[in-house]
């Protein structure tokens, strides 16, 4: 039997008009408010993202992005996206996320008040012709001619060797062109993040964080680059978008058993401060650090201690967030209840 959960798309401030909030009610999407912020959510089948097959994951990604972009079109220009696949069991859990992350969310909303993201994908307009041009590079011609002086045909090994050299030249060319494009746009961008390219035909797949009032200037620079490369490149712009690549909300549940084990790893038995956690970690790390101990057993111990250290720091931060939630509701964290940590991935 499938269970229903609440899928969270993102968080917005509550200062938008009632009409904007009502504009998506008939689509099954609704808002769960807390104080001056709201989570935009929908009811859907509860399924952990790690267990989805490739097709289902692709569908979820498209649905997630399309919904957020539609929300922006309706007027929610200050929206912090949630990490793909964030689903909880109840409205109470959504409220808990809003309460624990309230200060962090407000701080981030203030940061993005005038900002937007524009994504740029650049590909070669005629990649076959680009390959032919690179194949006529003097270095490649010299290698080919040198081989053909000794034999009438290129062996399979020779072809692979030349193919690898061509690929290397393609990457060099792509890097040079990408650098020029990013440098040209950096003057009006507050931040740039390069994403993975799909193949050698793709020169760049990058996200740009800009002020909304710079969008027209951004497009003008793209037009200038198009003229500079005389139609050799295809420029595809997507946006304005929410700041996916620069600010995304992540929710992490911290299991009490894992926290207890982390305390044992660092030799801690009572509630401690961040500075005490750090001191305990440094003492343990000296014993097992790879720079002083090269055997595999010590490396494994160091990795385990390092993981324990970060677990306890996250738990400490989650406790601080939870204490603010308790003040908000004048309640108290249940004994042995897993804490949740709200983070902004930048």
C-alpha positions as a printed Julia matrix, in Angstrom:
346×3 Matrix{Float64}:
  0.0    0.0     0.0
  1.39   3.38   -1.01
  1.57   6.17    1.55
  0.94   9.82    0.89
  3.46  12.48    1.75
  3.88  16.22    1.31
  6.33  17.29   -1.39
  8.03  20.66   -0.8
  8.99  22.74   -3.86
 10.38  25.77   -2.1
  9.87  28.53    0.43
  8.61  32.06   -0.22
  7.97  35.16    1.91
  4.35  35.85    2.86
  4.18  39.43    1.6
  2.73  38.4    -1.77
 -0.93  39.2    -2.43
 -3.73  36.77   -1.62
 -4.51  36.55   -5.34
 -1.02  35.22   -6.1
 -1.33  32.56   -3.41
 -4.77  31.58   -4.74
 -3.54  31.39   -8.35
 -2.27  27.82   -8.03
 -4.94  26.32   -5.75
 -6.72  24.42   -8.54
 -3.49  22.68   -9.55
 -3.19  20.73   -6.29
 -0.41  22.98   -5.03
 -0.93  24.89   -1.81
  0.95  26.9     0.83
  1.73  25.99    4.44
  2.55  29.23    6.31
  4.51  29.96    9.44
  4.9   33.55   10.6
  6.24  35.49    7.6
  7.22  32.57    5.31
  5.4   29.74    3.53
  6.33  26.37    2.1
  4.84  25.69   -1.34
  3.79  22.05   -1.39
  1.61  19.35   -2.91
  0.33  15.97   -1.74
  1.93  13.05   -3.54
  3.0    9.47   -3.12
  5.78   9.17   -0.59
  8.89   7.69   -2.19
 12.54   8.29   -1.28
 14.48   9.76   -4.19
 17.27   7.19   -3.78
 14.85   4.39   -4.66
 13.47   5.93   -7.86
 14.43   4.42  -11.21
 16.0    6.62  -13.85
 12.74   7.32  -15.67
 10.88   8.25  -12.48
 13.77  10.45  -11.35
 13.77  12.25  -14.7
 10.02  12.83  -14.46
 10.38  14.19  -10.92
 13.18  16.55  -11.98
 11.13  17.98  -14.85
  8.03  18.31  -12.63
 10.03  19.97   -9.83
 11.7   22.54  -12.09
  8.58  23.23  -14.16
  6.47  23.82  -11.04
  9.01  26.23   -9.56
  9.31  28.13  -12.84
  5.51  28.37  -13.07
  5.43  29.74   -9.53
  7.91  32.42  -10.57
  5.76  33.28  -13.58
  2.79  33.77  -11.25
  4.79  36.37   -9.33
  6.86  34.52   -6.73
 10.15  36.09   -7.81
 11.67  35.55   -4.33
 11.61  31.78   -4.03
 14.24  29.51   -2.49
 14.01  26.07   -4.11
 14.08  22.95   -1.98
 16.46  20.15   -2.87
 14.94  17.81   -5.45
 12.92  15.03   -3.81
 12.23  16.69   -0.45
  9.13  14.92    0.87
  7.84  14.65    4.45
  5.03  12.76    6.13
  2.87  15.51    7.58
  2.03  19.19    7.79
  3.62  19.21   11.26
  6.95  18.2     9.72
  6.69  21.04    7.19
  6.04  23.47   10.05
  9.05  22.07   11.88
 11.25  22.7     8.83
  9.96  26.28    8.57
 10.52  26.86   12.29
 14.01  25.35   12.49
 15.2   27.08    9.35
 13.33  30.36    9.83
 16.3   32.64   10.49
 18.37  31.02    7.76
 15.5   31.31    5.27
 14.88  34.98    6.08
 18.6   35.73    5.72
 18.68  33.99    2.33
 15.5   35.71    1.13
 17.14  39.05    1.92
 20.17  37.99   -0.15
 18.12  37.03   -3.23
 15.63  39.89   -3.06
 16.94  41.49   -6.26
 18.68  38.45   -7.76
 17.89  35.85  -10.38
 19.66  33.02  -12.16
 20.21  32.69  -15.89
 21.48  29.43  -17.33
 23.54  29.37  -20.51
 24.28  26.38  -22.72
 26.65  26.9   -25.65
 27.2   24.28  -28.35
 28.98  24.19  -31.68
 26.55  25.01  -34.49
 28.25  22.54  -36.84
 30.31  20.16  -34.75
 31.26  17.98  -37.75
 32.87  20.98  -39.39
 34.63  21.84  -36.12
 36.11  18.32  -36.03
 37.29  18.65  -39.64
 38.96  21.96  -38.81
 40.72  20.43  -35.81
 41.69  17.39  -37.88
 43.6   19.78  -40.14
 45.67  21.08  -37.23
 49.39  21.06  -38.23
 50.33  18.76  -35.34
 47.74  16.17  -36.34
 48.61  16.39  -40.04
 52.31  15.92  -39.2
 51.58  12.76  -37.18
 49.32  11.36  -39.88
 51.85  12.09  -42.63
 54.68  10.58  -40.59
 52.72   7.34  -40.2
 51.76   7.21  -43.88
 55.41   7.55  -44.89
 56.0    4.14  -43.32
 52.78   2.4   -44.37
 49.97   2.83  -46.85
 47.16   2.71  -44.29
 46.52   3.79  -40.73
 46.26   0.89  -38.3
 43.53   0.76  -35.68
 46.07   1.79  -33.04
 47.14   4.75  -35.19
 43.53   5.81  -35.64
 42.93   5.63  -31.89
 46.08   7.68  -31.26
 44.99  10.36  -33.72
 41.42  10.28  -32.39
 42.66  10.88  -28.85
 44.76  13.8   -30.05
 41.74  15.28  -31.87
 39.68  14.94  -28.7
 42.41  16.68  -26.72
 42.43  19.56  -29.22
 38.62  19.79  -29.03
 38.79  20.11  -25.25
 41.52  22.75  -25.52
 39.42  24.7   -28.01
 36.3   24.37  -25.87
 38.17  25.55  -22.78
 39.52  28.59  -24.62
 36.09  29.54  -25.97
 34.38  28.91  -22.63
 36.93  31.08  -20.81
 36.25  33.94  -23.22
 32.48  33.61  -22.76
 32.65  33.47  -18.97
 35.11  36.36  -18.81
 32.8   38.45  -21.0
 29.84  37.82  -18.67
 31.7   37.99  -15.36
 31.57  41.79  -15.19
 27.79  41.78  -14.66
 27.56  38.48  -12.76
 27.7   38.22   -8.98
 28.62  34.54   -9.21
 29.11  31.87  -11.88
 28.79  28.11  -11.52
 29.87  25.74  -14.26
 27.89  22.51  -14.57
 28.97  19.3   -16.25
 28.9   19.34  -20.06
 27.17  16.42  -21.77
 29.67  15.89  -24.59
 32.47  17.52  -26.6
 29.92  19.37  -28.71
 28.89  21.39  -25.66
 31.26  24.25  -24.92
 29.76  25.35  -21.62
 26.82  24.67  -19.34
 26.9   27.47  -16.8
 24.66  29.32  -14.36
 24.94  33.04  -13.69
 23.71  34.91  -10.63
 22.77  38.45  -11.63
 20.65  41.37  -10.51
 17.27  41.27  -12.24
 17.86  44.69  -13.74
 20.98  43.34  -15.51
 19.06  40.8   -17.63
 18.91  43.04  -20.71
 22.63  43.83  -20.46
 23.35  40.1   -20.1
 21.44  39.4   -23.32
 23.3   42.22  -25.1
 26.64  40.61  -24.23
 25.36  37.28  -25.57
 24.43  39.03  -28.83
 27.94  40.51  -29.01
 29.49  37.07  -28.46
 27.27  35.64  -31.18
 28.59  38.27  -33.57
 32.17  37.64  -32.44
 31.93  33.92  -33.27
 30.07  34.59  -36.54
 27.41  31.94  -36.04
 29.83  29.14  -35.16
 28.15  28.72  -31.78
 24.57  28.21  -30.61
 23.68  30.16  -27.46
 20.7   28.9   -25.45
 19.51  31.05  -22.54
 17.11  29.8   -19.89
 15.71  32.24  -17.36
 15.12  34.21  -15.33
 15.07  31.31  -12.87
 15.07  30.92   -9.1
 18.63  30.7    -7.82
 18.84  26.88   -8.1
 22.6   26.75   -8.54
 23.41  29.2    -5.76
 20.82  28.8    -2.99
 18.95  25.54   -2.38
 17.38  24.41    0.9
 18.45  21.0     2.17
 16.83  19.09    5.02
 18.9   16.48    6.82
 17.59  14.18    9.54
 20.17  13.36   12.2
 19.71   9.89   13.63
 20.22   9.72   17.4
 22.08   6.39   17.14
 24.57   7.88   14.66
 25.08  10.88   16.93
 25.69   8.62   19.94
 28.24   6.61   17.94
 29.97   9.82   16.82
 30.35  10.87   20.46
 31.96   7.52   21.26
 34.38   7.91   18.32
 35.58  11.26   19.69
 35.52  10.17   23.32
 32.71  12.53   24.31
 30.08  11.47   26.83
 28.16  14.67   27.63
 26.65  17.6    25.73
 29.52  19.74   24.49
 30.17  22.98   22.63
 31.51  23.29   19.09
 34.94  24.23   20.47
 35.07  21.09   22.63
 34.01  18.94   19.68
 36.78  20.51   17.62
 39.36  19.95   20.37
 38.38  16.28   20.74
 38.57  15.83   16.96
 42.02  17.42   16.73
 43.38  15.14   19.45
 42.03  12.02   17.74
 43.1   13.22   14.28
 46.75  13.57   15.35
 46.82   9.87   16.07
 45.42   8.69   12.75
 46.09  11.47   10.2
 47.34  10.04    6.84
 50.26  12.49    6.82
 51.77  10.76    9.85
 50.29   7.27    9.52
 50.34   5.66    6.09
 48.76   2.27    6.74
 45.22   1.62    5.49
 43.87   0.83    8.95
 44.8    4.28   10.24
 43.32   5.92    7.14
 40.03   4.16    7.82
 40.14   5.32   11.44
 40.82   8.9    10.34
 37.92   8.86    7.88
 35.63   7.52   10.6
 36.74  10.2    13.06
 36.34  12.9    10.43
 32.79  11.71    9.7
 32.0   11.68   13.44
 33.31  15.24   13.77
 31.04  16.58   11.03
 28.07  14.61   12.38
 28.46  16.26   15.79
 28.89  19.74   14.32
 25.71  19.25   12.31
 23.92  17.95   15.4
 25.08  20.97   17.38
 23.71  23.31   14.71
 20.45  21.33   14.55
 20.09  21.7    18.33
 20.45  25.47   18.03
 17.82  25.54   15.29
 15.55  23.29   17.36
 15.87  25.5    20.43
 14.58  28.43   18.36
 11.67  26.24   17.25
 10.91  25.45   20.91
 10.81  29.17   21.69
  8.5   29.73   18.73
  6.0   27.11   19.89
  6.87  27.19   23.62
  7.3   23.45   23.33
 10.13  21.01   23.9
 12.01  18.54   21.72
 10.85  15.0    22.48
 13.45  12.77   24.12
 15.24  10.54   21.57
 13.5   12.26   18.65
 15.74  12.7    15.62
 16.7   16.31   15.01
 16.54  17.9    11.58
 19.14  20.29   10.23
 18.2   22.95    7.69
 21.03  24.05    5.42
 21.37  26.35    2.45
 23.53  24.8    -0.23
 25.43  27.58   -1.98
